[in-house]
Amino acid sequence: MNRYILAILGAGLPALGLATHSLRAQPEPADFTPVSEYVRMLAIESAAARVASTSPVAGSAEPLPLPPSIRPEDLTPVVQQYCVVCHNDRSMQGNLSLASFEVERATASPETSERMIRKLRAGMMPPAGRPRPGGDTLLVLATTLESQMDELYEDNPDPGRRTFQRLNRDEYARSIRQMLGLEVDVSAFLPTETMSQNFDNIADVQMLSPTLLDGYLRAAGQIARDAIGDPDATTSETWYKVPRTASQLERVEGAPFGTRGGTSVMHTFPADGTYVFRIAFHPGPTGFLFGMTSRDELLEVSIDGERVAVIEVDRWLTESDPNGMNVQTTPIHVRAGQHRVTAAFIDRAEGPVQDVIAPIEHTLADTQIGSAYGITTLPHLRDLGVSGPFAVTGVSDTPSRRTVFTCRPTSPDEELPCASKIVRTLATQAYRRPVNDRDMEGLMSFYAMGAEERDFEAGIRTALQAILASPHFVFRIEEVPANAKPGRNYELGDIDVASRLSFFLWSSPPDAELVDLASRGRLNDPATLEKQVRRMLADPRAEALSTRFAAQWLRLQDLQKIHPDALLYPQYDATLARSMQRETELFFDALFREDRSLLEILTADWTFVNGRLARHYGIPNVTGERFRRVTLTDPNRRGLLGHGSVLTMTSHADRTSPVLRGKWVMEVFLNSPPPPPPPDVPDLEATEGVADGRLLSVRERMEEHRRNPACRSCHLMMDPIGLALEYFDVTGAWRVKDNGVPIDATGELYDGTGLAGPADLRAALLQRPEAIVRTFTGNLMAYAVGRRVDYYDQAAIRVIERNAAKNGYRMSEFVVGVVQSPAFRMARAETVE
């Protein structure tokens, strides 16, 4: 059957066609500058100071008016005096020369001008140790450049170029959930997504390959069978792995109360029948199972929270499956459909754990550590396997079957009309638009093929498989108007705007209300569009903004790559890591849902914790696995810079990394990544870690490392930022010493601001909020339109920033601003070569 669907898929492919900052450095004396130029510079600085003093709001993103006495050409000497010393034709630092740059002709070099604006707004240029003009000269220079660039794109916006997009893993899974009510593990079919500018939905890196297309075909076939059921299902086996470092002391999310450890998953059973559950445990070094040296253990298997079997764990596990894995098995009769399957240990003791008999909650790299005096170990589930069905008795009614079969024929004459109704409904949802007669003709041919081979349900299953394999479902193809002129902008059609909007806010297809408005041409009205944005932000599906956009912008996926040393940080495990990530996701979800200020990513005195994370942070009176909102009494924990997720993923396994933490802040918050290290520079690990018979602190090793001149310039930018967070250890826990040496978090930011800890760093970053706000807006725009933002997007980003500033930087203002921007609502027709 797949060859027919592949033909349809292949046939469709050709169609895819602030606060102003007083700079402490003053102009150099006359021996650095001709007297005439020196006097001219003082005049410019004096006028700049007058501009700053009359600005209505300190740090306001509104363009500052340039005094009549200051013309753009008057600022060119500033660039020549303070910038060209590094950025000239010979040194080309930062791969940039400003030797011939003229401020009055900034629009002739738009990409260079935008690079200058970004660095000036972040306060990074001129770099530390270099002369800087006094007063607010740099602010006036940035404002002058912005005014020229904004004027350039005001009447001629560039929406950029974006090829078609395809559904990535997460969008595919959410689409299936919305359409059929099924939870699908798409990783079993589709390869890992390519990330670009932090995101997995950037169109021009979403490459096609035979392997990928085959994955979509296999997924379509499996999902169609799972949704409708298959009385002819053959026996198969699925394994669910449990992380080695998952806690075995606490209840797993989704598991029944009264259990601990184990795993809880959603599994789809294709038919009513008997299924064999295979349970594997981690072995120990002594012959027993790990953790089975002191007591007997019972493991409960439950379906949808109802106990169906209790297994007495065999500490010797002498039974082996055909693959040679030591397992214990139990057969259970299960009805068709998707069910929550849990295998977890029965918790037979409650109460606080005594320190002298503290259990190891997870399996350490060296399991023999569990035999140390005063420490008990817990058995650890390694794998849960489900195989079947055996002795099939039919297919029961399921939620997904009720979703699909919106009608039932009672006679042969009713089969075709009923099938047509079902197929049209499914295709309309999948294609994200009304289907036409041509669509229906092809899909109904697949229905006829399946019905002829078996029966009505088989026909519907075949048609559903064809729908899920169709390019109209897999690819988000936007229609180009017939009258679009090559190289010219055009407005996107309402159907395409609806699709962009729903995948932006929900990572899933538009709902009926949005499709209805689009079909009636109502989304071209800005007021209607804004109303829909606010409606969709209030919908639970908008959690995609926190779990997808925010998580990818902040690079939370990197948290899974860090495995802190088990001997140095025995309290850290996979369960704590998941709690850390969930804290950050819930934090961002609250920012969007409550329409709070973006700047609370630095200032928020609240967060979300469960009992495990609260203990880790030292927050009292929080127990259990449920997350709850708490007010932070420790000012060092405020905002994202106090989140364990950020602090752990920017560390190494055995030590903190001020370099990684500083680099993360520069890239994620300020959009100013440092250059890569020279190839001949040794890594910090090569620096001797011992002196005078003691271990050196991270700061001491870094100071030794920075003595290399090739390292110093970049480290002067990154290190003070990271060192300000040095009170947090590898796992984000607070500490006062590092290898016995008192923490020294003092430093000086690249603009001369003194730092002594997290609070100082937050205050310094908030001195220039426009850098953070523009970085956030640019990332939000990239995620929304599915392409990397470029220099020609910056004018629109500044418009969004200024409008948001008038409304307290509320999150909804950024979302509405992106949706109403040319990049989101317009496209440019391809030119003919």
N, C-alpha and C positions, 0 to 999 in steps of 0.2 A: 504493500500500500504506500510505503514511503516514496517510491519512485514517482507516483502520481502527484503527491504533495510537493515533492522536490521540483517537479515540472512547473507547478503553479508558482512556487517560491522563486525559481529561476526566471520565469517569465516576467515576474514583477520587478526584478532587479534593474533592468535598463531604465525604468521609470524613475529611479531614485536620483533622479537627476542630481583767640585763644589767647590763651593769655599771651600778650606780647612779652617776649623774654628780653630783659636787659642784658646784653652781652657784655661780659666783664672786660674783654680785651678791647683796647682802644687802638686807633690807627697808629701805625708805626711812625716814628719821627721822620723829619724831612730827609734824612740821609737814605731812606728807603724809597722816597717818592719825590719827584721834582716839586719845588715849592708851589708852582702854579696848580699842579694836580692836587697837592695836599690841601690848598685852600678850597679848591672845588669840591673835594671830598667832604670837608667840614660843612660846607653849605648844604650838601645833599643830606648829611646826617642830621643837621639841624632841622631841615624841612621834614625829614622822616620822623623825627621825634614829635614835631607838631602834628603830623598825621596820626601817630599813635595816641597822642593825648586827647585828640578829638574823636577817636573811635568810640561809638556808643557802648560797645561791649568788649571787654578785654578778651583777646583771643577769638573774636568773632570771625566767622568764615565769610562774612560779607566782603566783597571787594572794597579795598580802601581807595578813596579817590586820590588821584595823584595831584599834588599841588601844582598850580600853573608854573611855578618856578622850577619844577622838576619834570623834565621830559625823558622819554625812554632812552634817548641817546646820551643823556647825562649819566645813566647808570652803566653804560658800557665800560667806562674806566674802572668801575668797581670790579667787574668781571676780570678785566685785564690785570688789575692790581692783586686780587686775592685768589683768583681761580686758575689763571694761566700758569702760575708757578708750578702747579702739578699737572694740569690738563693742557699740555702743549704738544706740538707735533713730535717732539723727541721722546718725552717720558711717557705720554699716553696713559697716565694712570687711570684706572677704571675703564680702559679702552676708549678714552674720550679726550678730544682736543677742543679747546675753546679759544684757540689762538685767533681765529677769524670770526668768532661769534660776536654779533652786535645785537644788543637788547632791542633796538628799534626795528630789527628785522627778525624777531623771534619766530614769526610764523613761517619764515623760509626754512627753518630747521625745527619742525614741530616735535620730533621725537627727542631731540637734544633738549629743547626747552622744557618738556615735561619731566625729563630726568632731573634737570636742575631744580624744578619746582618741588619735586618729591624730596630731594635731599635737603633743600633749604627749609621746607616746612617741618622736616624731622629734626632740624637743628644739627645735622651731621656735617655740613660744609660751611666754611672750611673745617678740616678735621682738627682734632685736638693737637695742640702744640703749634699750630699755624696761626699767623696773624689774622685777626678778624676786624672788620670795620665796627666802629662804635655805634651806640644808639640802636635804632631799628632799621638800619640801612638794609640788612638782609631781608627783613619783612617787606619793605617797600619793593625791593628787587623781585621777590617772589610774587607779590601782588601785581606788579607791572607785567610780569610774564604771564600770569594767569589771565589778566584782562585781555591781553592780545590773543591768547589761545581761545578764550571763551568767545570772543568776537568772531574768530575765524570759523568756528563750528556752529555758531548760533543759527545762521541762515543756511548752512550746508552740513547738516549732521551726517555722520558716517556710521551706518548701522553695522558695518563689518561684514565679513563673509563667513557663513557657516554652512557646511554640507549637511546632508540629512543626518539625523540621529537614529540610533537603534536603542531598543530597551536594554539597559544594562541589567546585571543580576538582580539588584534590589528592585528596580522598576518592574521587571518581569514578575518577580514574586508578588509584589504589591498589586499588580494588575490582575493576577490570577486570584489573589485573595478577594479583591473587590468584585471580580466577575463571577467566581465560583465558590467563594467561601472556603478555599483550601489553603493550608500552609504548605509551601513547597520549598524543599531544599534545592535551590537552583544550582548550587555548587556541584551537584552530582552530574550536571549536564553541561554547564557553561564554564569556560576557563576564567581565570582571574582577570578582572578588569584592569586596563592600563590607566594609571593616574597621570593627570596633567594639570598643572597649577592647583594641585591638591585634590582635584575632583575626578570622579570616575564617569562623568557624563559629558566630557569634552568631545565634540563631534569628530574633529579631524584626527584623533588617535583611536577612534572606534573602528579598528580595521576589520575587514571581513576575510574569512578563510574557510576552506572546505570543512575543517574541524569545527569551527564555530557554527556553520550552517547545519552540520550534522547534529550538533548539540541541540539546536533549536528544534530540529525534527524529532529527535529522541524525546525531548521534553514534551513536545506536543502530544506524542503518542502516549506517554506515561500519564500525563495529566488528564487526558481524555478518558483513559481507563480508570484512573482514580476517582474522577468526578462522577462517572456513571456506574462504575463497577464492572466486573468482568467474571461471569460465571465459568468461563473457560480459562481462568488465570492459571498459569503454571507456577510451580514452586520457585520462590526466589528468597534470597537472604539479604538482610540489611543490618549493618553494624553501626552502633553509636558509641563513640569513644569518650571517655571521661578524662579530662586533663590530669596529669600526674600530681599536680599541685592543688587540685580542688579540695576545699575543706571537707572533712568527713565528720565534723562535729556539729554543723549547722544544717537546718532543713534547706533542701534545694527548692528554688522557686518552682511552683507547680506541683510539688509533692504533697501528699497528705500530711496533716499535722500528726505529730507523734513519730515522725521519721527523721533520720539524719543522713547526710551524705548521699551517695548514689547519683542517679540521674533521672530526669523527667523530660520526655520528648513527645512531639506529635508524630504519630505514625499512621499511615493510610493502609487499611486492609482492603484488598480488592474484592473480596467475597466473604460470605459467611463460611466459616470452617475452623479447623484446628490449626493453631500456630504454635511453634516451638520457640520458647524464650530461652536463650543461652546467656549465661552470666559468667563472666571471667573476672578474676581478682588478681591483684598484684601479688606476685610471690615474694617471699622473704629469703634471706640468705641462709637460714637454718633448716630449711625443709618445710617448715610451716608456711602458711600464708602470712604475708606481712600483717602484723597487728593481731595475730591469732594465738599468741603465746600465753595469754592470761585469762581469757574468758570465752564462752560460747557466744555466737552471734546468730541472729535471725534476720533474714532479708525478705522484705515484703514486695510482691509484684502487684500493682494495681492498674486497673483500666478506668480512666475517667474518675479517679479518686476512690473507686470501689476495690477493696482487696479481693484478689482472685487466687492468690497463692502465697504461701509462706515457706521459705526455704531455710533449712538449718545448714548454715555454712560449714562445709567440710574443710577442716583446717589442712588436710593433706591433699585434697582435690586430686583423687586418683583417676577420675573419669576424663577422657580426652575425646575431642571431636575429630572428624576426618582431617582437619587441618593440623592436628597435633596440639591444639590449644587446650589447656586444662580449664574445663568449664563445668558448671552445674546447669542442668536443664529442667524445664517443666513445660508440658503441653497444656494449652488453654484454648477453649473454644471462644472465638471472638466474632461479633457481627461485623458486616462490611461497613466501611466508612473511615473517617479520620477520628482517631481517639488519642487521648493523652495516656501514654504508657510510662509508668514510673517503677523503677527498681531502686529501693532505698532500704537502709538498715532500720530496724525497729529501735526507737530510742527508749531504753528501759531505765534511764536514770536522768533526773533533772536536778538542777541546783548549780551553784557556783563551783568552778573547778579549783581545787587546791593546788597551789604552786608546786608543792613537793611531789605531786603525782600528775603534773600537767601533761595532757596528751599531745602527741604530735598529730595535728589535724590532717596533714597531707603526707604523701610519700616523698621523702627527701631523696636527693641524688644518691646519697649513701644511706641505705635503709638500716645499716647496722647502728646508726646513731640512736635508733629506737631502743636499743638494749642498754642505754646508759642508766645509771642509778637514778631513781626518782622520776623517771619519765615513762609513761605508758604509751603504747601505740594503738592506732585504730585501723581496722581492716579497710581496704581501699578498693572500691569497684573500678575495674579497668575498662571493661567493654560490656555492652548490652546488645545481643543479637536477636533479631526476630526473623524466623523463616517460616514459609508457608505460602499459600494455604494447602492443607491436607484435608481430605474428606469434605469437599465443598458441598454445601447444602443449599446454595442459592445466593441471592444478593438482596439484602434488606434495604428498606427505605433509609435514605441519609439526607442531611441538609443540602449537600451539593446536588443530589438527584432531584430534590424538590425545587432547587433553583433552576435547574436545566429544564425539567419537564413541566412547563407552565400549562400544558394541556395533555390530554390522554385520549387517543383515538379509541372509540368503542366499536368501530366497524372498519373494514378495509377501505371504504370510501373516505373515511375521515383521516386516514394516515397521512396523505400528502398535504392537505391543508394544515394539519396540526404540525407536521414536520416543518413546513414553510414558516409558520409562525415562530416556532422555537429557533430555527436557524436565523431568521431575521433579527430576533431579539438578541441572540448571542453575538451575531456579527456586528450589530449596531454598537454594542458595548465594547467589543474588541477593537473595532476599527475607529472608534472615537468619533463617529459621524454617522449620519443616515446612510444606509446602504442603497445602492441602485439596482436596477434589473440585471445589469451585467454581473454584479457581485453575486446576486442570488442565483443566477443561471449556473455559474461555476460551482457554487457550494451545494446546490441541490443535486448536481451530478454526482458529488461524493456521497450524499445521502442515499441516492438511488443505488450506488455501488454497494454500500454496506448493507442496505435493506435487502438487496437481492441475494447477497451471500448468506445472510442470517435472518434478521428481523428488524422491526422498527427501531429498537434501542440500538442495535448495531449500526443502523444508518445514521442515527443522531450522533453516535460516538465518532463515526468516520467524518461526518461533517464538522464536528467540533475540533477534531484533530486537524482538519484542513484550515479551519479558522485560525487556530493557534500557530500554524506554520506559515500563514500568509504574510507577505511583506507588509500588508496594510495593518497588521498587528505588531509585527516585530520591529518595523521601521516607522519612525515619525517623519513622514514625508510631507513637506509643505508645498502647497500649490502656488505656482507663479502665474499671475494674471496674464491673459493673452495679449493685453496691450502694454505690458511692461517693456520699457526700452532698455537695451543693453547698457550697463553701467549706471543706470539711474535707480533711485530709491522708489520703493512702492510699499503701500500699506499691506500688512498681512491680512488675510481673510479671517473672519470671525471664528471659523472652525479651528484654524491654526492657532489663533490667539488663545482660544479655550484650552487647547491641548498644551500649549506652552505654560499657561497659568496653572493648570492642574498638576503637571509634572514638576513645576517649580515649587508649589506649596505642599503638595501631597505625595509627590513621586509616584503618582498613579493616574489613571485616566479621569477625564472630567465626569462629573455626575450628571444626572438627568437635567437638573436646573440649568447648569452651565451649557450643556448641549442644546437645550431648548432656546436659550437666549442667543447662542451663536447661530442657530438655524434661522432665527428671525432677524439677524443682523443687528442685534442690540449692543454687542460688545464694542462697537466703534464709538460709543458714547462714553467719554471719560468718567462721568458720574456713575453710570451703570457699572463700569469696569471697577471703579474704586469700591463700590458697594459689594461687588462679588469678592474682591480681595479681602475685605474685612469679614465677610461671611465665612470665607474659607479659612481664614486665620483662626476663627472661633471653633472650627470643626476639629474633632479629635485627630483626624488624619493629618492635621498640620504638625503633628509631632515629628514628621519627616524632616522639618527644618532643624530640629535639634539632633536627631539621630543620624541625619545624613549631612545636611549642609554644615552645621556647626561642628560636628564630629570630624568631618573631613578637613574643614578649614583649620581646626586646631590640631589635626593630625593624630587624633586619638587612637587610630589603628596602630600607631607605633607602640602603644602601651603593651600590646601582645608580644612585641619583640624583646622586651626587657624581662629578664629573669634574675632578680636580685639574689646574690649569693645566699644559699640556704643556711649556712653556718653563721654568717654575719647578720642576717635578717630573717630569723626563723619564724617571725610573726607574719611574714608576707606569703601569700599564696594566690592561686587563680581566683578564688572567691573574693578576696580583698581587691584584686585588680578589677574584677567586674563591678564591684561596688564603687570604686573610684571613677570608672568610666560612666556609670549610671548617675553618679552625683553631678558630673558636668553636663550630661544630657538633660537631666531634670532641671538644672539651673538655667540652661538656655531655653528649655521649654517654657519655664515660668517667665523669662524675659519676653518671649513672643506672646504668650497667652495673656499676660497681665499688661502688655504694652508698656514695658518699663524702659528706662533710658539705657542706651547702648553703653554708656560710660560706667554702668554698674558692673561690667565685666572686670573693672578694676576696683570699684568702691563698695560693692555689695557687702553688707554686714549680715548676710543670711546665706544659707545653703541648704542642701538636702543630704541627710545621712541616715544610715540604718545602724543597728547596734554594733556591727563589726567595725564600720568606718568611724563611728563615734568613739569607740574605745581607742582606735588608732590615733585619732586627733586629740584625745583627752577631753571629749565633750561628755558631761555627765547626764544621767537620767534618760538615756536612749537605749532601748533593748529591742530585740527581735529583728527579723529580716525586712520588715516594712520600712520604706524610706519616709521620713517626715521632715518638714521644714523646721529649721532651728535658727535662732539668732546667735551670731558669733560674738562672744565677749572678748576674744583675742583679736586685736586689730591686725595682727600679722597674717591671719587666715583670710582676710577679706579679698573678694574677687578671685579671678582665675589663678592668680599667682600664688594662692594658698591651696589650690586643689591638688590632691595627691596624684591625679592622673597626669597633670602637666609636669609636676616635679619628678615623678618616677620615670616617665618616658624620655626625659632629658637628662638622665643619669646613666652611669654604667652599672654593671652588675655588682661591683665591689666598692664603688666610690661615686660621689657626686661629680658633676661635670659643669663647672661654671661656663665653660666654652659652649657646651650644647645648650645650656639654659639661656645664655646671652644671645646665641645665634637664633634660638627659637623666638625670643622676644623681637629681635631685629627683623626676622622674616615674617612672622605671623602677625605681629602688631604694627610694625612700622614699614613693611614692604621694602626693606633695605638690607637684603642679604649681604653678608661679608663675602669678599672674594675667596675662592678656594685656596688652601695653603700651598705654598711652593712645593714642587715635587721632591726637593732635596732636604726638606725640613723634617727632623725626626719627630715621631709622635710623642705625646706627653708620657706614654707608658715607658718610653726609652729613658726618661729622666729618672735618675736614682731616687728611690723612694725611702731610703734610710740614710740618716746622718747622725753622727755621735751616738750610735747605738740605739736610736729610736726611730719609729716610723714617722715620716713627714706628713703633715696635713696636706690637703689638696691645695690650699693656698700657697704653702711653701714650695710644693713641687711646681706649681704654675709660675711662681716668681723665678724659679731656676730656669724653667722652659723659656720664659720671655726674654731672657738675656740674649737669645739669638736675635740679631737685628732683623732678620727676615720674618720673624714671628711678631715682633713688637707692635708694628703699626695696626695690624688687624686685632690683636689681643687687647690693645688699648680701647677698642670700640666694644668688644664683646665681654671681656672679663669683668669689668665693674658691674655690669648688669647681672651676670651670673653669680658673682660673689655676694651681691646684696641678698641673694636667696640661699646663702650657704648655711643659714641656721636650720634649713630643712635637709634631712638626710636623704638617702637614696629612695626611700619609700614615702617621702613627704612628711615623716614624723619630725617634730621639733627636737632640737638638740642644742647643747651649748658647747660641746667639745668635738673635735675631730682627731682621732688617734691620740687622745689625751691632751691635745693642744686647744686652748680656748678659741672659739670661733672669732675670726676677725672679718667682718662683713663690710668694712669701710672701703671706699673707693671714690673715684671721681668720674662721672658720666662724661661722654664725649664732648658735651658743651660746657664742662666745668662745674656742673652741679654736684655737690657732695652727697655721698650715699653712705648709709650705715646700717641698712636693713631693708626688709620688704616695704615698710611704710614709706621710706624715702624714695624708693624706686617707683612706687605707684604715684607719689606726688610729682616726681620729675616727669613721668610719662604724661600726666594730666596737664602739665604746663603747655603741651602742644597737642591738644586733643584732635586737631584736624588731621594729623598724620594717622592716628588710629582710626578715626571715622572714615577717612578715604580708603584706607586699606580694607576695612570691613565692607564698605560699599562696593569696592571693586571686586572683592571675592563673591559677594552676594550677586552681583551682576553676571560674573562669569558662570556661576552655578545656574542662574536663571536662564541664560541664553545658550548655554552649552558651548561656549568658546572662550578662549583666553581674552582678557581685556587688553587693550593696546593704548597707545598714546592718544588716539583719536577718540577714545571713550572718556578721557579725563575731564573734559568740559562738562559732559553730562553728569559725571560723578560729583563734580563740584556743585552743580545745580541741586542734586539730591541732598548733598551735605548741608547746603545753606537752608534749604526748606526744612530739613530735619532739625537744624539748630533752632529755628523759630518755634519748634514744638517740643523742646526738651530732649531732642535726639531719641524720640520714642521709636521702638522697633517697627511699628506699622508704617511710619513715615518713610523708612528706607524701602520697605517692601512695595508700597504704593509708588514711590519714586522710581524704582527699577521697572515696575510693570508699565508705567507711563512713559518711559524713556524711549528714544528712537531705537536703541539697540534691541529692545524687547518687542516693539510693535511694528517695526519696519524691517525690510530686507533690501538687498541691492541685486538687481538682475545681473546675471553673468554677461561679461562682454564677449563678443564674437571674435575669435582669433582669425 
